[in-house]
Amino acid sequence: MLSQAEMALVEKMMDALQIGSSQHKVVKGDNNNINNSNNSKSRGGRRFPDKLITT
């Protein structure tokens, strides 16, 4: 059996690997889609008029 400290280290390492891999997936795949949709729709259709109206 591993000690509690060793188990904690293993869990932290596993969390770090999972977080890292999920971040890379988001950056490579979803972020491009989100940025493209924001550039075409949100900024032109929603964000810009909202800023003009509020100011």
N, CA, C and O atoms as a Tripos MOL2 file, in Angstrom:
@<TRIPOS>MOLECULE
protein
  220   219    55     0     0
PROTEIN
NO_CHARGES

@<TRIPOS>ATOM
      1 N           0.8360   -1.1990    0.0000 N.3       1 MET1
      2 CA          0.0000    0.0000    0.0000 C.3       1 MET1
      3 C           0.8770    1.2570    0.0000 C.2       1 MET1
      4 O           1.9410    1.2800    0.6180 O.2       1 MET1
      5 N           0.4270    2.2820   -0.6870 N.am      2 LEU2
      6 CA          1.1290    3.5600   -0.6720 C.3       2 LEU2
      7 C           0.7440    4.3320    0.5810 C.2       2 LEU2
      8 O          -0.3620    4.1850    1.1030 O.2       2 LEU2
      9 N           1.6520    5.1380    1.0450 N.am      3 SER3
     10 CA          1.3360    5.9940    2.1890 C.3       3 SER3
     11 C           0.3820    7.1000    1.7500 C.2       3 SER3
     12 O           0.1810    7.3200    0.5550 O.2       3 SER3
     13 N          -0.2030    7.7920    2.7210 N.am      4 GLN4
     14 CA         -1.1360    8.8790    2.3910 C.3       4 GLN4
     15 C          -0.4340    9.9800    1.6030 C.2       4 GLN4
     16 O          -1.0070   10.5490    0.6740 O.2       4 GLN4
     17 N           0.8020   10.2770    1.9750 N.am      5 ALA5
     18 CA          1.5480   11.3230    1.2670 C.3       5 ALA5
     19 C           1.8020   10.9070   -0.1760 C.2       5 ALA5
     20 O           1.6930   11.7220   -1.0920 O.2       5 ALA5
     21 N           2.1390    9.6450   -0.3720 N.am      6 GLU6
     22 CA          2.3950    9.1660   -1.7400 C.3       6 GLU6
     23 C           1.1120    9.1910   -2.5650 C.2       6 GLU6
     24 O           1.1320    9.5370   -3.7460 O.2       6 GLU6
     25 N           0.0000    8.8230   -1.9380 N.am      7 MET7
     26 CA         -1.2780    8.8590   -2.6480 C.3       7 MET7
     27 C          -1.6300   10.2930   -3.0450 C.2       7 MET7
     28 O          -2.1220   10.5320   -4.1480 O.2       7 MET7
     29 N          -1.3780   11.2420   -2.1490 N.am      8 ALA8
     30 CA         -1.6720   12.6460   -2.4390 C.3       8 ALA8
     31 C          -0.8310   13.1200   -3.6220 C.2       8 ALA8
     32 O          -1.3210   13.8430   -4.4890 O.2       8 ALA8
     33 N           0.4250   12.7140   -3.6520 N.am      9 LEU9
     34 CA          1.2820   13.1080   -4.7720 C.3       9 LEU9
     35 C           0.7670   12.5190   -6.0760 C.2       9 LEU9
     36 O           0.7200   13.1980   -7.1020 O.2       9 LEU9
     37 N           0.3800   11.2460   -6.0250 N.am     10 VAL10
     38 CA         -0.1370   10.5990   -7.2360 C.3      10 VAL10
     39 C          -1.3950   11.3140   -7.7250 C.2      10 VAL10
     40 O          -1.5580   11.5500   -8.9220 O.2      10 VAL10
     41 N          -2.2790   11.6540   -6.7960 N.am     11 GLU11
     42 CA         -3.5230   12.3360   -7.1770 C.3      11 GLU11
     43 C          -3.2280   13.6980   -7.7910 C.2      11 GLU11
     44 O          -3.8530   14.0880   -8.7780 O.2      11 GLU11
     45 N          -2.2720   14.4250   -7.2050 N.am     12 LYS12
     46 CA         -1.9190   15.7410   -7.7480 C.3      12 LYS12
     47 C          -1.3430   15.6080   -9.1520 C.2      12 LYS12
     48 O          -1.6440   16.4050  -10.0400 O.2      12 LYS12
     49 N          -0.5040   14.5830   -9.3370 N.am     13 MET13
     50 CA          0.0860   14.3730  -10.6610 C.3      13 MET13
     51 C          -0.9870   14.0200  -11.6810 C.2      13 MET13
     52 O          -0.9620   14.5130  -12.8090 O.2      13 MET13
     53 N          -1.9240   13.1730  -11.2890 N.am     14 MET14
     54 CA         -2.9990   12.7860  -12.2010 C.3      14 MET14
     55 C          -3.8670   13.9900  -12.5360 C.2      14 MET14
     56 O          -4.2440   14.1810  -13.6920 O.2      14 MET14
     57 N          -4.1880   14.8050  -11.5330 N.am     15 ASP15
     58 CA         -4.9730   16.0190  -11.7760 C.3      15 ASP15
     59 C          -4.2440   16.9480  -12.7400 C.2      15 ASP15
     60 O          -4.8500   17.5190  -13.6470 O.2      15 ASP15
     61 N          -2.9350   17.0910  -12.5330 N.am     16 ALA16
     62 CA         -2.1630   17.9770  -13.3970 C.3      16 ALA16
     63 C          -2.1720   17.4690  -14.8290 C.2      16 ALA16
     64 O          -2.2810   18.2570  -15.7690 O.2      16 ALA16
     65 N          -2.0590   16.1680  -14.9980 N.am     17 LEU17
     66 CA         -2.0740   15.6130  -16.3570 C.3      17 LEU17
     67 C          -3.4370   15.8170  -16.9980 C.2      17 LEU17
     68 O          -3.5220   16.1870  -18.1690 O.2      17 LEU17
     69 N          -4.5020   15.5810  -16.2440 N.am     18 GLN18
     70 CA         -5.8510   15.7300  -16.8070 C.3      18 GLN18
     71 C          -6.1390   17.1860  -17.1450 C.2      18 GLN18
     72 O          -6.6910   17.4820  -18.2040 O.2      18 GLN18
     73 N          -5.7660   18.1020  -16.2450 N.am     19 ILE19
     74 CA         -5.9990   19.5240  -16.4880 C.3      19 ILE19
     75 C          -5.2120   19.9780  -17.7150 C.2      19 ILE19
     76 O          -5.7310   20.7070  -18.5600 O.2      19 ILE19
     77 N          -3.9450   19.5360  -17.8030 N.am     20 GLY20
     78 CA         -3.1100   19.9450  -18.9270 C.3      20 GLY20
     79 C          -3.6760   19.4690  -20.2430 C.2      20 GLY20
     80 O          -3.7330   20.2300  -21.2090 O.2      20 GLY20
     81 N          -4.1040   18.1960  -20.2960 N.am     21 SER21
     82 CA         -4.5950   17.6570  -21.5600 C.3      21 SER21
     83 C          -5.9000   18.3290  -21.9610 C.2      21 SER21
     84 O          -6.1260   18.5910  -23.1420 O.2      21 SER21
     85 N          -6.7630   18.6120  -20.9840 N.am     22 SER22
     86 CA         -8.0350   19.2490  -21.3160 C.3      22 SER22
     87 C          -7.8120   20.6830  -21.7830 C.2      22 SER22
     88 O          -8.5100   21.1560  -22.6800 O.2      22 SER22
     89 N          -6.8440   21.3810  -21.1820 N.am     23 GLN23
     90 CA         -6.5630   22.7440  -21.6170 C.3      23 GLN23
     91 C          -6.0430   22.7560  -23.0480 C.2      23 GLN23
     92 O          -6.4200   23.6120  -23.8480 O.2      23 GLN23
     93 N          -5.1730   21.7980  -23.3650 N.am     24 HIS24
     94 CA         -4.6360   21.7580  -24.7260 C.3      24 HIS24
     95 C          -5.7590   21.5000  -25.7280 C.2      24 HIS24
     96 O          -5.7860   22.0950  -26.8050 O.2      24 HIS24
     97 N          -6.6800   20.6130  -25.3670 N.am     25 LYS25
     98 CA         -7.7920   20.3350  -26.2720 C.3      25 LYS25
     99 C          -8.6270   21.5900  -26.5000 C.2      25 LYS25
    100 O          -9.0240   21.8880  -27.6270 O.2      25 LYS25
    101 N          -8.8870   22.3170  -25.4270 N.am     26 VAL26
    102 CA         -9.7050   23.5230  -25.5510 C.3      26 VAL26
    103 C          -8.9960   24.5600  -26.4170 C.2      26 VAL26
    104 O          -9.6090   25.1880  -27.2800 O.2      26 VAL26
    105 N          -7.6930   24.7310  -26.1760 N.am     27 VAL27
    106 CA         -6.9590   25.7570  -26.9180 C.3      27 VAL27
    107 C          -6.9070   25.4160  -28.3940 C.2      27 VAL27
    108 O          -7.0780   26.2890  -29.2450 O.2      27 VAL27
    109 N          -6.6680   24.1320  -28.7060 N.am     28 LYS28
    110 CA         -6.4880   23.7600  -30.1030 C.3      28 LYS28
    111 C          -7.8150   23.7250  -30.8470 C.2      28 LYS28
    112 O          -7.9010   24.1840  -31.9860 O.2      28 LYS28
    113 N          -8.8570   23.1810  -30.2080 N.am     29 GLY29
    114 CA        -10.0920   22.9330  -30.9340 C.3      29 GLY29
    115 C         -11.1680   23.9620  -30.6720 C.2      29 GLY29
    116 O         -11.5540   24.7190  -31.5630 O.2      29 GLY29
    117 N         -11.6530   23.9820  -29.4330 N.am     30 ASP30
    118 CA        -12.8220   24.7850  -29.1230 C.3      30 ASP30
    119 C         -12.5320   26.2810  -29.2000 C.2      30 ASP30
    120 O         -13.3830   27.0610  -29.6270 O.2      30 ASP30
    121 N         -11.3280   26.6800  -28.7860 N.am     31 ASN31
    122 CA        -11.0190   28.1020  -28.7560 C.3      31 ASN31
    123 C         -11.1140   28.7170  -30.1440 C.2      31 ASN31
    124 O         -11.6100   29.8340  -30.2920 O.2      31 ASN31
    125 N         -10.6440   28.0010  -31.1640 N.am     32 ASN32
    126 CA        -10.7110   28.5420  -32.5190 C.3      32 ASN32
    127 C         -12.1590   28.7300  -32.9390 C.2      32 ASN32
    128 O         -12.5160   29.7460  -33.5350 O.2      32 ASN32
    129 N         -12.9930   27.7410  -32.6240 N.am     33 ASN33
    130 CA        -14.3990   27.8590  -32.9840 C.3      33 ASN33
    131 C         -15.0540   29.0010  -32.2220 C.2      33 ASN33
    132 O         -15.8390   29.7620  -32.7870 O.2      33 ASN33
    133 N         -14.7320   29.1190  -30.9310 N.am     34 ILE34
    134 CA        -15.3360   30.1760  -30.1160 C.3      34 ILE34
    135 C         -14.8840   31.5400  -30.6390 C.2      34 ILE34
    136 O         -15.7000   32.4530  -30.7730 O.2      34 ILE34
    137 N         -13.5970   31.6840  -30.9320 N.am     35 ASN35
    138 CA        -13.0960   32.9640  -31.4060 C.3      35 ASN35
    139 C         -13.7240   33.3380  -32.7360 C.2      35 ASN35
    140 O         -14.0890   34.4920  -32.9580 O.2      35 ASN35
    141 N         -13.8490   32.3500  -33.6260 N.am     36 ASN36
    142 CA        -14.4270   32.6410  -34.9310 C.3      36 ASN36
    143 C         -15.8800   33.0830  -34.7950 C.2      36 ASN36
    144 O         -16.3060   34.0360  -35.4470 O.2      36 ASN36
    145 N         -16.6440   32.3870  -33.9440 N.am     37 SER37
    146 CA        -18.0490   32.7470  -33.7900 C.3      37 SER37
    147 C         -18.1740   34.0990  -33.1020 C.2      37 SER37
    148 O         -19.0640   34.8840  -33.4290 O.2      37 SER37
    149 N         -17.2790   34.3730  -32.1410 N.am     38 ASN38
    150 CA        -17.3390   35.6680  -31.4600 C.3      38 ASN38
    151 C         -17.0110   36.8040  -32.4300 C.2      38 ASN38
    152 O         -17.6430   37.8600  -32.4080 O.2      38 ASN38
    153 N         -16.0120   36.5640  -33.2780 N.am     39 ASN39
    154 CA        -15.6260   37.6180  -34.2100 C.3      39 ASN39
    155 C         -16.7600   37.9220  -35.1840 C.2      39 ASN39
    156 O         -17.0130   39.0820  -35.5100 O.2      39 ASN39
    157 N         -17.4460   36.8660  -35.6500 N.am     40 SER40
    158 CA        -18.4500   37.0740  -36.6790 C.3      40 SER40
    159 C         -19.7910   37.4990  -36.0900 C.2      40 SER40
    160 O         -20.4880   38.3370  -36.6620 O.2      40 SER40
    161 N         -20.1530   36.9170  -34.9410 N.am     41 LYS41
    162 CA        -21.4970   37.1520  -34.4250 C.3      41 LYS41
    163 C         -21.4980   38.1090  -33.2360 C.2      41 LYS41
    164 O         -22.1460   39.1550  -33.2680 O.2      41 LYS41
    165 N         -20.7550   37.7330  -32.1750 N.am     42 SER42
    166 CA        -20.9110   38.4530  -30.9100 C.3      42 SER42
    167 C         -20.4300   39.8910  -31.0360 C.2      42 SER42
    168 O         -21.1410   40.8140  -30.6370 O.2      42 SER42
    169 N         -19.2360   40.1010  -31.5830 N.am     43 ARG43
    170 CA        -18.7070   41.4700  -31.6460 C.3      43 ARG43
    171 C         -19.5080   42.3160  -32.6280 C.2      43 ARG43
    172 O         -19.8310   43.4690  -32.3430 O.2      43 ARG43
    173 N         -19.8250   41.7450  -33.7730 N.am     44 GLY44
    174 CA        -20.5460   42.5220  -34.7650 C.3      44 GLY44
    175 C         -22.0070   42.6830  -34.4160 C.2      44 GLY44
    176 O         -22.5830   43.7510  -34.6250 O.2      44 GLY44
    177 N         -22.6200   41.6260  -33.8820 N.am     45 GLY45
    178 CA        -24.0630   41.6460  -33.6870 C.3      45 GLY45
    179 C         -24.4990   42.0300  -32.2970 C.2      45 GLY45
    180 O         -25.5510   42.6450  -32.1250 O.2      45 GLY45
    181 N         -23.6900   41.6720  -31.2790 N.am     46 ARG46
    182 CA        -24.1780   41.8810  -29.9180 C.3      46 ARG46
    183 C         -23.2880   42.8300  -29.1310 C.2      46 ARG46
    184 O         -23.7660   43.8370  -28.6080 O.2      46 ARG46
    185 N         -21.9800   42.5150  -29.0390 N.am     47 ARG47
    186 CA        -21.1250   43.2630  -28.1250 C.3      47 ARG47
    187 C         -21.0110   44.7280  -28.5460 C.2      47 ARG47
    188 O         -21.1120   45.6260  -27.7100 O.2      47 ARG47
    189 N         -20.8040   44.9620  -29.8090 N.am     48 PHE48
    190 CA        -20.5550   46.3370  -30.2390 C.3      48 PHE48
    191 C         -21.7700   47.2290  -30.0190 C.2      48 PHE48
    192 O         -21.6290   48.3020  -29.4320 O.2      48 PHE48
    193 N         -22.9590   46.8290  -30.4660 N.am     49 PRO49
    194 CA        -24.1480   47.6620  -30.2080 C.3      49 PRO49
    195 C         -24.3900   47.8720  -28.7140 C.2      49 PRO49
    196 O         -24.7910   48.9570  -28.2920 O.2      49 PRO49
    197 N         -24.1400   46.8110  -27.8990 N.am     50 ASP50
    198 CA        -24.3410   46.9700  -26.4560 C.3      50 ASP50
    199 C         -23.4290   48.0610  -25.9140 C.2      50 ASP50
    200 O         -23.8530   48.8960  -25.1150 O.2      50 ASP50
    201 N         -22.1670   48.0500  -26.3570 N.am     51 LYS51
    202 CA        -21.2360   49.0660  -25.8750 C.3      51 LYS51
    203 C         -21.6930   50.4570  -26.3330 C.2      51 LYS51
    204 O         -21.6350   51.4180  -25.5650 O.2      51 LYS51
    205 N         -22.1370   50.5570  -27.5620 N.am     52 LEU52
    206 CA        -22.5650   51.8540  -28.0630 C.3      52 LEU52
    207 C         -23.8060   52.3350  -27.3150 C.2      52 LEU52
    208 O         -23.9430   53.5240  -27.0280 O.2      52 LEU52
    209 N         -24.7040   51.4080  -27.0030 N.am     53 ILE53
    210 CA        -25.9360   51.8010  -26.3140 C.3      53 ILE53
    211 C         -25.6290   52.2210  -24.8830 C.2      53 ILE53
    212 O         -26.1490   53.2260  -24.3990 O.2      53 ILE53
    213 N         -24.7700   51.4360  -24.2000 N.am     54 THR54
    214 CA        -24.5260   51.7240  -22.7860 C.3      54 THR54
    215 C         -23.7100   52.9930  -22.6310 C.2      54 THR54
    216 O         -23.8700   53.7090  -21.6420 O.2      54 THR54
    217 N         -22.8370   53.2900  -23.5900 N.am     55 THR55
    218 CA        -22.0390   54.5050  -23.4810 C.3      55 THR55
    219 C         -22.7750   55.6030  -24.2130 C.2      55 THR55
    220 O         -22.2990   56.7370  -24.2650 O.2      55 THR55
@<TRIPOS>BOND
     1     1     2 1
     2     2     3 1
     3     3     4 2
     4     3     5 am
     5     5     6 1
     6     6     7 1
     7     7     8 2
     8     7     9 am
     9     9    10 1
    10    10    11 1
    11    11    12 2
    12    11    13 am
    13    13    14 1
    14    14    15 1
    15    15    16 2
    16    15    17 am
    17    17    18 1
    18    18    19 1
    19    19    20 2
    20    19    21 am
    21    21    22 1
    22    22    23 1
    23    23    24 2
    24    23    25 am
    25    25    26 1
    26    26    27 1
    27    27    28 2
    28    27    29 am
    29    29    30 1
    30    30    31 1
    31    31    32 2
    32    31    33 am
    33    33    34 1
    34    34    35 1
    35    35    36 2
    36    35    37 am
    37    37    38 1
    38    38    39 1
    39    39    40 2
    40    39    41 am
    41    41    42 1
    42    42    43 1
    43    43    44 2
    44    43    45 am
    45    45    46 1
    46    46    47 1
    47    47    48 2
    48    47    49 am
    49    49    50 1
    50    50    51 1
    51    51    52 2
    52    51    53 am
    53    53    54 1
    54    54    55 1
    55    55    56 2
    56    55    57 am
    57    57    58 1
    58    58    59 1
    59    59    60 2
    60    59    61 am
    61    61    62 1
    62    62    63 1
    63    63    64 2
    64    63    65 am
    65    65    66 1
    66    66    67 1
    67    67    68 2
    68    67    69 am
    69    69    70 1
    70    70    71 1
    71    71    72 2
    72    71    73 am
    73    73    74 1
    74    74    75 1
    75    75    76 2
    76    75    77 am
    77    77    78 1
    78    78    79 1
    79    79    80 2
    80    79    81 am
    81    81    82 1
    82    82    83 1
    83    83    84 2
    84    83    85 am
    85    85    86 1
    86    86    87 1
    87    87    88 2
    88    87    89 am
    89    89    90 1
    90    90    91 1
    91    91    92 2
    92    91    93 am
    93    93    94 1
    94    94    95 1
    95    95    96 2
    96    95    97 am
    97    97    98 1
    98    98    99 1
    99    99   100 2
   100    99   101 am
   101   101   102 1
   102   102   103 1
   103   103   104 2
   104   103   105 am
   105   105   106 1
   106   106   107 1
   107   107   108 2
   108   107   109 am
   109   109   110 1
   110   110   111 1
   111   111   112 2
   112   111   113 am
   113   113   114 1
   114   114   115 1
   115   115   116 2
   116   115   117 am
   117   117   118 1
   118   118   119 1
   119   119   120 2
   120   119   121 am
   121   121   122 1
   122   122   123 1
   123   123   124 2
   124   123   125 am
   125   125   126 1
   126   126   127 1
   127   127   128 2
   128   127   129 am
   129   129   130 1
   130   130   131 1
   131   131   132 2
   132   131   133 am
   133   133   134 1
   134   134   135 1
   135   135   136 2
   136   135   137 am
   137   137   138 1
   138   138   139 1
   139   139   140 2
   140   139   141 am
   141   141   142 1
   142   142   143 1
   143   143   144 2
   144   143   145 am
   145   145   146 1
   146   146   147 1
   147   147   148 2
   148   147   149 am
   149   149   150 1
   150   150   151 1
   151   151   152 2
   152   151   153 am
   153   153   154 1
   154   154   155 1
   155   155   156 2
   156   155   157 am
   157   157   158 1
   158   158   159 1
   159   159   160 2
   160   159   161 am
   161   161   162 1
   162   162   163 1
   163   163   164 2
   164   163   165 am
   165   165   166 1
   166   166   167 1
   167   167   168 2
   168   167   169 am
   169   169   170 1
   170   170   171 1
   171   171   172 2
   172   171   173 am
   173   173   174 1
   174   174   175 1
   175   175   176 2
   176   175   177 am
   177   177   178 1
   178   178   179 1
   179   179   180 2
   180   179   181 am
   181   181   182 1
   182   182   183 1
   183   183   184 2
   184   183   185 am
   185   185   186 1
   186   186   187 1
   187   187   188 2
   188   187   189 am
   189   189   190 1
   190   190   191 1
   191   191   192 2
   192   191   193 am
   193   193   194 1
   194   194   195 1
   195   195   196 2
   196   195   197 am
   197   197   198 1
   198   198   199 1
   199   199   200 2
   200   199   201 am
   201   201   202 1
   202   202   203 1
   203   203   204 2
   204   203   205 am
   205   205   206 1
   206   206   207 1
   207   207   208 2
   208   207   209 am
   209   209   210 1
   210   210   211 1
   211   211   212 2
   212   211   213 am
   213   213   214 1
   214   214   215 1
   215   215   216 2
   216   215   217 am
   217   217   218 1
   218   218   219 1
   219   219   220 2
@<TRIPOS>SUBSTRUCTURE
     1 MET1         2 RESIDUE 1 A MET
     2 LEU2         6 RESIDUE 1 A LEU
     3 SER3        10 RESIDUE 1 A SER
     4 GLN4        14 RESIDUE 1 A GLN
     5 ALA5        18 RESIDUE 1 A ALA
     6 GLU6        22 RESIDUE 1 A GLU
     7 MET7        26 RESIDUE 1 A MET
     8 ALA8        30 RESIDUE 1 A ALA
     9 LEU9        34 RESIDUE 1 A LEU
    10 VAL10       38 RESIDUE 1 A VAL
    11 GLU11       42 RESIDUE 1 A GLU
    12 LYS12       46 RESIDUE 1 A LYS
    13 MET13       50 RESIDUE 1 A MET
    14 MET14       54 RESIDUE 1 A MET
    15 ASP15       58 RESIDUE 1 A ASP
    16 ALA16       62 RESIDUE 1 A ALA
    17 LEU17       66 RESIDUE 1 A LEU
    18 GLN18       70 RESIDUE 1 A GLN
    19 ILE19       74 RESIDUE 1 A ILE
    20 GLY20       78 RESIDUE 1 A GLY
    21 SER21       82 RESIDUE 1 A SER
    22 SER22       86 RESIDUE 1 A SER
    23 GLN23       90 RESIDUE 1 A GLN
    24 HIS24       94 RESIDUE 1 A HIS
    25 LYS25       98 RESIDUE 1 A LYS
    26 VAL26      102 RESIDUE 1 A VAL
    27 VAL27      106 RESIDUE 1 A VAL
    28 LYS28      110 RESIDUE 1 A LYS
    29 GLY29      114 RESIDUE 1 A GLY
    30 ASP30      118 RESIDUE 1 A ASP
    31 ASN31      122 RESIDUE 1 A ASN
    32 ASN32      126 RESIDUE 1 A ASN
    33 ASN33      130 RESIDUE 1 A ASN
    34 ILE34      134 RESIDUE 1 A ILE
    35 ASN35      138 RESIDUE 1 A ASN
    36 ASN36      142 RESIDUE 1 A ASN
    37 SER37      146 RESIDUE 1 A SER
    38 ASN38      150 RESIDUE 1 A ASN
    39 ASN39      154 RESIDUE 1 A ASN
    40 SER40      158 RESIDUE 1 A SER
    41 LYS41      162 RESIDUE 1 A LYS
    42 SER42      166 RESIDUE 1 A SER
    43 ARG43      170 RESIDUE 1 A ARG
    44 GLY44      174 RESIDUE 1 A GLY
    45 GLY45      178 RESIDUE 1 A GLY
    46 ARG46      182 RESIDUE 1 A ARG
    47 ARG47      186 RESIDUE 1 A ARG
    48 PHE48      190 RESIDUE 1 A PHE
    49 PRO49      194 RESIDUE 1 A PRO
    50 ASP50      198 RESIDUE 1 A ASP
    51 LYS51      202 RESIDUE 1 A LYS
    52 LEU52      206 RESIDUE 1 A LEU
    53 ILE53      210 RESIDUE 1 A ILE
    54 THR54      214 RESIDUE 1 A THR
    55 THR55      218 RESIDUE 1 A THR
